[in-house]
């Protein structure tokens, strides 16, 4: 994903959370 990702953006279909800052982007996989 290009650009800055907003903090706490949840993608429901993949069930992943993108927590982004201008310096780094973390991808957190959530398990149910």
C-alpha positions in Angstrom: 0.0 0.0 0.0 1.6 3.3 -1.1 1.3 6.4 1.0 0.6 6.7 4.7 -1.8 4.2 6.2 -4.1 5.4 8.9 -3.7 4.0 12.4 -6.2 1.2 13.2 -7.3 0.6 9.6 -8.9 -2.8 9.6 -9.5 -4.9 6.5 -12.4 -7.1 7.3 -12.0 -9.6 4.5 -8.4 -10.4 5.3 -8.9 -9.7 9.0 -5.6 -7.7 9.1 -4.8 -4.5 10.8 -2.5 -1.9 9.1 -0.9 0.4 11.6 1.1 3.0 9.7 3.5 5.8 10.4 5.5 7.9 7.9 8.6 5.8 9.0 7.2 2.3 9.2 4.2 0.2 8.4 3.2 -2.7 10.6 0.9 -5.4 9.5 -0.9 -7.2 12.4 -2.8 -10.4 11.7 -5.7 -11.0 14.1 -6.9 -14.4 15.0 -10.4 -15.1 16.0 
